[in-house]
Structures are given as structure tokens and as C-alpha cells.
Amino acid sequence: MSLSAATSPSPENETGIETDGPAAGAAAAGAGTVLVHTGAGVVAGQRAGRLSVFRGVPYAAPPVGRLRFASPRPPVPWSGVRDATAFAPESLQPIIPGSGEDSLYANVWTPATDGSRPVLVYIHGGGWMVGGGSLPVYDGARLADRGDLVVVTFNYRLGALGFGLHEELADPETGDFANWGLQDQAALLRWVHANAAAFGGDPGNITVAGTSAGGASTWQLALLPELGHIIRRIVPISACHVWDPSTSLTPADSRQAYELLARRFATTVPGLREVPASALMEAWEELFGGLPGERAVGSGREFRGPVVDGRWMSAFDWELPTPEVPILAVHTRTEGSFYTGPCPPQPTPTPPPTDATELREAVRGVLEKGMAKVSYELVDACITAYREAAEADGLPQDPLSLWTEIWGDALFRYQIMRLSERHARQGRSPQWVMEFAQPVRAPHHGTPHEATSPFLFGTYADTAAIAATYPVPESTPLFHDGPQERAVSETFMDLVAAFARDGVPAGPGAPEWPVFDPERPSTLVLGGERIARTATTSKLRQLRFWDESGWVPRP
């Protein structure tokens, strides 16, 4: 779940340049300007090297005023030429100064505005609470250039404004009353489909990728029938597949949460549309602050993603069939080290355990993210299972390593792998599975959750970009910068670009990669001891604990 302390400048919405046609607009806007006619009006981007870049292009109307808690509306048309050279603010969130409600904008990198290239839409992560498509780590230039792709990033509504449910917030036009951020993502895909050709993209060849919360979104969107003609294939990376009480609110708890907010502000639930956005965000953060067992609301104990509403999410991923589009599923080797490393994202991080007693309490803290009452018998069974698996596989058994593995498997890798195995047995489309194994620099350890994004976008060596996106100081680089890292990044880009182009991941730096089959070595291990190799997915033995623990649903 990527975090950020970056600040994006507020864009000027229009240049004020009135044009009679593209040539007049180009001359008025100046050299290096590239004009594109979108469905809502003309935008002026910039030619930078071998790419044209468009920033802050509206894909929906601002979700403010009466449109707060409403389904996204089409962008408001404009006359003249709209400046598209500056990023829009990120969606309202507690950690980025300048973020705000008026945030439904897209960014496009394209080699040229003519032609018909594959389109890669990337959905940022951040636990459905933070993040933005304009963060520097997601700069699409290198990926668009190397892969000959049209790359699109964007913002969507977050937190209380993006993911929740209450029938009194029903949209009078659509009847929808939940999951506004997921609705934004669907609106973005419809906008991309309608406007891809203007940016040099093929509207019939759209691949959706994303990491963490964004990885889960790729899966959820692919299950929506109305997007079946738009989404050609998906790349879920470290997907945080939601379930309650860990990463989603129950409908009842969501209703209670909005009613508690309404009481706090002495208004009704619909009246929350009139509460200042910053005050609403702060109250939501306070409602879910502190330890899970101390909150008024019992679910949403770690994150608060989409709520089962019968429309945008009919059920959790583990309860539904897998998507019927080609899938390239990625997980990191050590998902949990994002949380147990020296710079974890939690406001009050748990100190790393150093002995058996501290490990017991640390593991109990992990298990409390998905269960109201955790017995020490379950804690001990979990530690024993992981220690035995580590011994059998020749892996470290120190408290920090065991805690890291338990955390990463519980929230991410268990459901990722079990869903991949189920798709291999029952799915109707080809699937490839990648284990990303490129290690970080000390004092960071392992291959953390979200270590993939800097290598997919080629920004791993930009220490300022990494520090602006991850909870690490710029003075302590997260990644090495050498021939190995360059080769891993280029191979990752090549594989995803090939998958986006024709549905088969391949590249000069990778061996032949077979469709995933749990019964044979078919996982591509990218990074680590070698650049790329096919092997059996590592650390499967330790996943067996979750099959029978009753802690997380088994897909």
C-alpha cells in the first residue's frame, strides 16, 4: 500500500487560448505543444524527447457539492484549449498537502498521437486511503517509450469519499450508493476507451494493471459485465483481495460509520455532502484510529476497500469466479517486509520482535487485523507452522523473518496464490504468475510489497521519487542502481508490454514462460540470484496454515 508525502502543483484549468482548429492552437500555445481533441474539448500537452505527455486531463466532472457521494459524471466540456502540462492534485487524503476533492484527472504518455498502440492503464495503490496517479514513481515515460505503449495513470476518490456504503447516499440518476472510487475507475476506463485513438492508442486493446489496492481493482473491474468489451487483459500486482473484517467494511458497519459521522457534525447522512471535506476526512481517520479492538466499528480493521453492495462488488473475490480475461498475476517474494522494514508506513509501528515473547505479541497483532478475538493457541499454531516450514525449506527462523512472512502471506500472498491455483484449475483464460524477487538495500530487507512499481516504471534509481512515494528517507536509498537492476527493470517492462500487445508475456531477457500450472515449475522468478528463471513458486509450504486456520477465507 504505497504512501506519499509528495505535493503536486495545482493546474490552471484553461490556457484561455481560443482556436479555430489544431494549427491555430499549436501556434498560439507555442513550440513543443501537442494538441489532442478529447470528447470534452481540446487539450494541450507537451512533446518531451520521444514522447508526448498530457497531465491533468479531466475524465469526469469534479465530484464536489451535490456530486459528493455521487456516481461520476462525464467531464464538463470546455471551449478553447485546456492546458494539460501540470498534474492535478491527488484525491483528498491525510498525507499529501494540497490534495483535494476535485481530483478526477488522468495523465497520458504516448510515443505519438497517431497510430494504434496498446494502451496500459495503471491503477495506483495506497490501501484505498492514500496515493495518486501523478506520484513521481509512476512516471510513465520510460514504460511508454520502451514498450511503445500508451500509458495512462489517474486519481480516484479515496477514504470516506471513495469507499463505503449507505443507502441514504443513493445517486438519484444511477441509484448507486457505494464504492464511488471503484465507480471512478470504471468511468476512467470508459473515458480511455472513448479517447484512446486521439492519443495514438487502440481502444480495442486496453490492459489494466495496478498494485496492491490497484491490483485488487484490476480483478474487481474485470468481473464487471459492462466493462467486458473494454478490458482486454489484466496485470494484478500484489493484489490486496478484500474481505471482512480485515480489508473491507461490512455493509452494516459502513452504515454505522457514516451515521456516526453525521451525528458528530449534527447533520443527516445526506447532509455530509455539506461538511467541509477536510473535516470529514479527519473525522473518518479518527473513527478508524487506534487499535482495531478499540474502535466503534469492528470491520475494516487494516484497510477499508470496496464494500459488498450487490452492484459494484457483488461478493468478495474468493466467492466469485475468476476473471475470463488473460491474467498476469505478480507477487513479491517478501510482501510483509514493506511493513516490518526500518521505515514501515504505520503511524505507530510495532517494534520488530527480538525474542519468542515479542514474536508472540507481534503475530497476535497481525492476526487481530482479521479476527475480533485472537486466542494465543492460534498465535502459537501460526508461529509453529511457519517455523516448521522455514526449517523444511532452509529459510531463516529468527523472529523478524517469521513475523515478516506471516504478515505478507496473511494480507496478500495467500489469496493471490490460492486464486491463481483456482484459476489454473477452473479458469477460462490463460494465466501467468510472476514472483518478483529483486532485493532491496540494507537496512531494508527482502523484496517488499510495492517494490515492483519502481521497476515496472523504471524509476528505481530516482531516489527523490522513491522518497516522495515510500516511507523511506532519500539519504537511505531503497534500491541498488546497477546492471542487475537495469536488466530486471527492462525485462519487467518488456514482459508487460508484450502481454499488453498480444496477450503473451515475453522478452529478450526472460526464458520461455509457460502458462501457470501449479503441478510444474511455471512461475517466472524475476530478480534475485538471476535476472529471470522459471521455477516452482517459493514458500508454498507456509501457506498451508491459512487453509485450516479459519482466519482468512480460502478461495
C-alpha positions in Angstrom: 0.0 0.0 0.0 2.1 2.9 -1.2 2.3 6.0 0.8 3.5 9.5 -0.2 4.4 12.9 1.2 4.7 14.4 -2.3 3.0 17.6 -3.3 1.6 18.2 -6.7 1.0 21.7 -8.1 -2.5 22.9 -8.8 -3.1 23.1 -12.5 -4.6 26.0 -14.4 -7.7 24.6 -15.9 -7.6 26.5 -19.2 -5.0 28.4 -21.2 -7.7 30.7 -22.4 -6.5 30.2 -25.9 -9.4 30.2 -28.3 -8.7 28.3 -31.6 -10.3 27.8 -34.9 -8.5 24.5 -35.4 -5.5 22.5 -34.3 -3.0 24.5 -36.3 -4.1 27.8 -34.7 -4.0 26.2 -31.3 -0.5 24.8 -31.8 0.8 28.2 -33.0 -0.7 30.0 -30.1 0.3 27.5 -27.5 4.0 27.6 -28.6 6.6 25.2 -29.8 6.6 21.7 -28.4 2.9 21.8 -27.7 0.8 18.9 -28.8 -3.0 19.2 -29.2 -5.5 16.4 -28.8 -9.2 16.5 -29.3 -10.9 14.7 -26.4 -14.6 14.1 -26.2 -14.9 17.2 -23.9 -12.6 19.6 -25.7 -9.0 20.2 -26.9 -6.1 19.6 -24.5 -2.5 20.9 -25.0 0.2 18.6 -23.8 4.0 18.7 -24.3 6.4 16.9 -26.5 9.3 15.7 -24.3 12.0 13.8 -26.1 10.3 10.9 -28.0 7.1 11.2 -26.1 4.0 13.4 -25.9 2.8 13.9 -22.3 -0.6 15.1 -21.2 -1.2 15.8 -17.5 -4.3 16.6 -15.5 -6.8 15.8 -18.2 -10.4 15.6 -16.8 -12.1 12.2 -17.2 -15.1 13.1 -15.0 -16.8 16.1 -13.6 -15.4 17.3 -10.2 -17.2 15.2 -7.5 -17.9 18.2 -5.3 -21.1 19.7 -3.8 -24.1 17.7 -4.8 -21.8 15.3 -6.6 -20.0 14.2 -3.5 -21.0 10.6 -2.9 -22.5 10.6 -6.4 -21.7 8.4 -9.4 -19.1 10.1 -11.6 -20.5 12.3 -14.3 -18.8 13.0 -17.7 -16.3 15.8 -17.8 -17.7 19.3 -18.2 -17.0 20.4 -21.8 -14.8 23.4 -22.3 -14.1 25.8 -25.2 -10.7 26.8 -26.4 -7.6 24.9 -25.5 -7.1 23.4 -22.0 -3.6 23.3 -20.6 -2.5 19.7 -19.9 1.0 20.3 -18.8 0.6 20.1 -15.0 -0.6 17.3 -12.8 -3.9 17.8 -10.9 -4.0 17.5 -7.1 -4.2 14.0 -5.7 -7.5 12.9 -4.2 -8.2 14.1 -0.7 -6.0 12.2 1.8 -4.3 12.8 5.1 -0.6 12.7 4.0 -0.4 14.8 0.8 -0.6 18.6 1.2 -2.7 20.1 -1.5 -4.8 17.0 -2.1 -8.5 17.7 -2.7 -11.9 16.6 -3.8 -11.5 18.0 -7.4 -9.1 15.2 -8.4 -10.7 13.1 -11.2 -7.9 13.6 -13.8 -5.8 11.4 -16.0 -2.2 11.5 -17.2 -1.2 10.1 -20.6 2.2 9.3 -22.0 2.3 8.3 -25.7 5.0 7.9 -28.4 2.8 9.7 -30.9 -0.8 10.7 -31.2 -1.2 8.9 -34.5 -1.1 5.1 -34.8 -2.9 2.4 -32.8 -0.8 1.2 -29.9 -1.7 -1.0 -27.0 -3.0 1.0 -24.0 -1.8 0.2 -20.5 -4.0 1.8 -17.7 -2.3 1.7 -14.3 -4.2 2.0 -11.0 -2.2 3.2 -8.1 -2.3 1.5 -4.7 -2.4 3.0 -1.2 -4.9 1.0 0.8 -7.9 2.8 -0.8 -6.8 5.7 1.5 -3.8 7.4 0.0 -1.7 7.7 -3.2 -2.2 9.2 -6.6 -1.5 8.6 -10.3 0.8 11.6 -10.5 3.3 10.4 -7.9 6.8 10.5 -9.4 7.4 6.8 -9.0 4.6 6.2 -11.6 6.1 8.4 -14.3 5.0 6.6 -17.4 7.7 7.9 -19.8 10.2 5.0 -19.7 7.5 2.4 -19.9 5.7 4.1 -22.8 8.9 4.6 -24.7 10.4 1.2 -24.3 7.2 -0.7 -24.7 5.7 1.5 -27.5 2.6 1.8 -25.3 0.1 4.5 -24.4 0.4 4.6 -20.6 -2.4 6.1 -18.5 -2.4 6.9 -14.8 -5.1 8.7 -12.8 -6.6 9.6 -9.5 -9.8 8.1 -8.0 -11.7 9.0 -4.8 -10.3 7.7 -1.5 -11.2 7.1 2.1 -14.7 8.2 3.3 -15.4 9.8 -0.1 -14.4 6.8 -2.1 -15.1 3.5 -0.4 -18.1 3.0 1.8 -21.9 2.3 1.6 -25.1 4.0 2.7 -28.5 3.8 1.1 -29.3 7.4 2.0 -26.4 8.5 -0.3 -28.1 6.9 -3.3 -27.5 8.7 -6.6 -30.8 10.0 -8.0 -29.7 9.2 -11.5 -28.0 5.8 -11.1 -29.3 4.5 -7.8 -25.8 3.6 -6.7 -24.9 4.3 -3.1 -21.5 2.8 -2.6 -17.9 2.3 -3.8 -17.5 5.7 -5.5 -13.8 5.2 -6.0 -14.4 1.9 -7.9 -17.1 3.8 -9.9 -14.4 6.4 -10.8 -12.1 3.6 -12.0 -14.8 2.3 -14.3 -15.5 5.8 -15.6 -11.8 6.3 -16.3 -11.8 3.1 -18.4 -14.9 4.3 -20.3 -13.1 7.6 -20.9 -9.9 5.8 -22.1 -12.0 3.6 -24.5 -13.7 6.7 -26.0 -10.5 8.7 -26.3 -7.6 6.2 -26.8 -7.5 6.8 -30.6 -6.9 10.5 -30.1 -3.8 9.7 -28.1 -2.5 7.1 -30.5 -3.9 4.2 -28.7 -6.0 1.2 -29.8 -9.4 1.3 -28.0 -9.8 -2.4 -28.7 -6.6 -3.3 -26.9 -6.7 -2.0 -23.3 -4.8 -3.7 -20.5 -5.4 -2.8 -16.9 -2.6 -3.0 -14.4 -2.3 -2.0 -10.8 -0.5 -2.6 -7.5 -1.9 -3.5 -4.1 -5.3 -1.8 -3.8 -4.9 -1.1 -7.5 -4.1 -4.7 -8.2 -7.3 -5.8 -6.4 -9.2 -3.2 -8.5 -8.0 -4.7 -11.8 -9.5 -8.0 -10.7 -12.8 -6.4 -9.5 -13.2 -4.3 -12.7 -12.6 -7.4 -14.9 -15.6 -9.1 -13.2 -18.0 -6.3 -14.2 -20.0 -7.3 -17.2 -20.4 -3.7 -18.5 -16.6 -3.5 -18.9 -16.2 -6.8 -20.7 -15.9 -5.0 -24.1 -13.2 -2.6 -22.7 -10.8 -4.7 -20.6 -8.7 -7.0 -22.8 -6.4 -8.4 -20.1 -5.2 -7.6 -16.5 -2.0 -7.4 -14.5 -2.8 -7.6 -10.8 0.4 -6.9 -8.9 0.5 -7.7 -5.1 -3.3 -7.6 -5.2 -4.9 -7.0 -1.8 -8.0 -9.1 -2.3 -10.6 -7.7 0.1 -12.6 -9.5 2.7 -14.1 -8.5 6.0 -13.2 -7.8 8.7 -9.6 -7.3 7.5 -9.7 -5.1 4.4 -13.4 -4.2 3.9 -16.3 -2.9 6.0 -19.4 -4.9 6.3 -22.5 -3.1 4.9 -23.8 -2.7 8.5 -20.5 -1.3 9.8 -20.3 1.1 6.8 -23.8 2.4 7.5 -22.8 2.8 11.2 -19.7 4.7 10.2 -21.5 7.3 8.2 -24.2 7.7 10.8 -21.6 8.3 13.5 -20.0 11.0 11.2 -23.5 12.6 10.7 -24.0 12.7 14.5 -20.6 14.2 15.0 -21.4 17.0 12.6 -25.0 17.4 13.8 -26.5 16.6 10.4 -28.0 13.7 8.4 -26.1 11.2 6.3 -27.1 13.1 3.1 -26.1 16.3 4.9 -22.5 15.0 5.0 -22.3 16.5 1.4 -22.2 19.9 3.0 -19.5 19.2 5.7 -16.1 20.6 4.8 -14.1 17.9 3.0 -11.1 18.2 5.3 -13.2 17.9 8.4 -15.0 14.9 7.0 -11.6 13.2 6.2 -10.2 13.9 9.6 -13.3 12.5 11.4 -13.1 9.4 9.3 -9.4 8.9 10.2 -10.2 9.4 13.9 -13.1 6.8 13.6 -10.6 4.2 12.4 -7.6 5.3 14.5 -6.1 3.3 17.3 -6.1 -0.5 17.7 -8.9 -2.4 15.9 -10.4 -3.8 19.1 -10.8 -0.3 20.5 -12.9 1.1 17.6 -16.7 1.7 17.5 -16.7 -0.1 14.1 -15.5 -3.7 14.1 -14.6 -4.3 10.4 -12.2 -2.5 8.2 -9.5 -3.5 10.7 -6.5 -2.9 8.4 -7.8 -1.2 5.3 -11.2 -0.2 4.0 -11.6 -1.2 0.4 -14.8 -1.8 -1.6 -17.9 -2.9 0.3 -20.1 -5.6 -1.0 -23.1 -3.6 -2.3 -24.6 -6.1 -4.8 -23.7 -3.8 -7.7 -20.1 -2.7 -8.0 -19.0 -5.6 -5.8 -21.5 -8.4 -5.8 -19.3 -10.5 -3.5 -15.7 -10.9 -2.4 -13.1 -12.2 -4.9 -12.8 -15.5 -3.1 -16.5 -16.1 -3.5 -16.7 -15.3 -7.3 -15.4 -16.9 -10.4 -12.1 -15.7 -11.6 -11.9 -13.2 -14.5 -12.3 -14.5 -18.0 -9.5 -12.4 -19.5 -5.8 -13.2 -19.7 -4.1 -12.6 -16.3 -0.5 -11.8 -15.5 -0.5 -12.1 -11.6 2.5 -10.8 -9.7 3.5 -11.0 -6.1 6.8 -10.1 -4.3 8.9 -12.7 -2.5 8.6 -10.9 0.8 5.4 -8.9 0.8 5.5 -8.3 4.5 8.8 -6.5 4.7 7.1 -3.4 3.5 5.5 -3.3 7.0 8.4 -4.8 9.0 11.3 -2.9 7.5 13.0 0.0 9.1 10.6 2.6 7.7 7.1 1.0 7.9 4.1 3.0 6.9 2.1 2.7 10.1 1.9 6.0 12.2 2.9 4.0 15.3 4.8 1.0 14.0 5.3 -2.1 16.1 9.0 -2.6 17.1 10.5 -5.6 15.4 10.3 -8.7 17.7 13.7 -9.9 19.1 12.6 -12.9 21.1 9.9 -15.5 21.4 7.7 -13.4 23.7 7.9 -10.4 21.5 7.2 -12.5 18.4 4.1 -13.9 20.1 2.7 -10.4 20.6 3.7 -9.2 17.1 2.0 -12.2 15.5 -1.1 -11.6 17.6 -1.2 -8.1 16.3 -1.2 -9.4 12.7 -4.0 -11.9 13.4 -6.1 -9.2 15.1 -6.3 -7.5 11.7 -8.7 -10.2 10.6 -10.4 -11.5 13.7 -12.1 -9.8 16.6 -10.8 -12.2 19.2 -7.5 -14.0 18.7 -6.5 -16.8 21.0 -2.9 -17.5 22.0 -3.5 -21.1 20.8 -4.0 -19.7 17.3 -1.0 -17.5 17.6 1.2 -20.4 18.8 -0.1 -22.6 16.0 0.8 -20.0 13.4 4.3 -19.5 14.7 4.9 -23.2 14.9 3.6 -23.8 11.4 5.9 -21.0 10.0 8.9 -22.2 12.0 8.5 -25.8 10.7 8.0 -24.5 7.1 11.1 -22.4 7.4 13.1 -25.3 8.8 11.9 -27.6 6.0 12.7 -25.1 3.3 16.0 -23.9 4.8 14.7 -20.4 5.4 15.6 -18.1 8.4 13.7 -18.7 11.6 14.5 -15.5 13.5 11.6 -13.6 15.0 11.8 -10.7 12.4 11.8 -13.2 9.4 8.9 -15.2 10.8 6.8 -12.1 11.6 7.5 -10.7 8.1 6.4 -13.9 6.3 3.2 -14.2 8.4 2.2 -10.5 7.7 2.8 -10.7 4.0 1.1 -14.0 3.5 -1.9 -13.1 5.6 -2.8 -9.9 3.8 -1.5 -10.6 0.3 0.3 -13.8 -0.9 -2.2 -16.4 0.5 -5.2 -15.2 -1.5 -3.0 -14.3 -4.6 -1.6 -17.8 -4.8 -4.8 -19.7 -4.0 -6.8 -17.7 -6.5 -4.0 -18.3 -9.1 -4.2 -22.0 -8.4 -8.0 -22.0 -8.6 -7.9 -20.1 -12.0 -5.4 -22.7 -13.2 -7.9 -25.5 -12.4 -11.2 -23.8 -13.4 -10.4 -20.6 -15.3 -11.3 -20.0 -18.9 -8.4 -17.8 -19.8 -4.6 -18.2 -19.8 -2.7 -17.0 -16.7 0.9 -16.3 -16.0 2.3 -16.0 -12.4 5.4 -14.0 -11.5 7.3 -13.9 -8.3 9.2 -10.6 -8.1 12.4 -11.3 -6.1 14.8 -8.3 -6.6 16.0 -7.5 -3.1 16.2 -4.0 -1.6 19.3 -2.4 0.0 20.1 -2.8 3.7 18.9 -1.8 6.2 15.7 -2.5 4.3 15.2 -6.3 3.8 13.6 -8.8 1.4 11.5 -7.8 -1.6 8.8 -5.7 0.0 5.2 -5.2 -1.1 5.2 -2.3 -3.7 8.9 -2.9 -4.7 7.5 -3.7 -8.1 6.3 -0.3 -9.2 9.8 1.4 -9.5 11.0 -1.4 -11.7 7.9 -1.5 -13.9 8.1 2.2 -14.5 12.0 2.4 -14.5 12.1 4.9 -11.6 14.0 2.6 -9.2 17.2 4.8 -9.4 15.4 8.1 -8.8 16.0 8.4 -5.0 13.9 11.6 -4.8 10.9 9.9 -6.5 11.2 6.9 -4.2 11.5 9.0 -1.1 8.4 11.0 -2.2 6.4 7.9 -2.6 7.6 5.4 0.0 8.2 5.9 3.8 12.0 5.9 3.3 14.5 8.8 3.6 16.2 10.0 0.5 19.5 9.6 2.2 18.9 5.8 2.5 18.2 4.5 -1.0 15.7 1.7 -1.2 17.2 0.0 -4.3 20.6 -0.5 -5.7 21.4 1.0 -9.1 23.5 -1.3 -11.3 23.4 -3.6 -14.3 21.3 -6.2 -12.4 18.6 -3.6 -11.5 18.6 -2.2 -15.0 18.2 -5.6 -16.6 15.4 -6.6 -14.2 13.5 -3.3 -14.9 13.9 -3.6 -18.6 12.8 -7.3 -18.6 9.7 -6.4 -16.4 8.8 -3.6 -18.9 9.3 -6.0 -21.9 7.1 -8.7 -20.4 4.3 -6.4 -19.5 4.5 -4.6 -22.9 4.4 -7.9 -24.8 1.4 -9.0 -22.7 -0.4 -5.8 -23.4 0.4 -6.1 -27.1 -0.7 -9.6 -27.9 -1.5 -11.4 -24.6 1.7 -13.4 -24.2 4.4 -12.1 -21.8 7.8 -12.5 -23.5 11.1 -10.6 -23.8 14.8 -11.0 -24.7 15.8 -11.0 -21.0 13.4 -13.8 -20.0 13.2 -17.5 -20.7 10.2 -19.0 -22.3 7.4 -18.6 -19.8 4.7 -21.2 -19.7 1.1 -20.7 -18.6 0.8 -21.2 -14.9 0.4 -24.8 -13.8 0.7 -25.5 -10.0 1.9 -29.0 -10.7 5.1 -28.0 -12.6 7.8 -25.2 -12.4 5.9 -22.4 -14.3 6.3 -19.4 -12.1 8.7 -16.7 -13.5 11.1 -15.6 -10.8 12.2 -12.1 -11.8 15.3 -10.7 -10.0 17.4 -12.1 -7.2 20.1 -14.6 -8.0 19.5 -14.3 -11.7 17.6 -11.9 -14.0 14.8 -14.3 -14.8 14.1 -18.0 -14.5 11.1 -20.3 -14.3 10.7 -22.3 -11.1 8.1 -23.6 -8.6 6.6 -20.7 -6.5 8.6 -20.4 -3.4 7.4 -20.8 0.2 4.2 -22.6 -0.6 4.6 -24.8 2.5 4.0 -21.9 4.8 0.6 -21.1 3.2 -0.9 -24.3 4.5 -1.5 -22.8 7.9 -4.1 -20.4 6.4 -6.0 -23.2 4.7 -7.2 -24.5 8.0 -6.9 -21.6 10.4 -10.3 -20.1 9.7 -8.6 -16.6 9.7 -8.8 -15.8 6.0 -11.3 -17.3 3.6 -9.9 -19.9 1.2 -10.6 -19.2 -2.4 
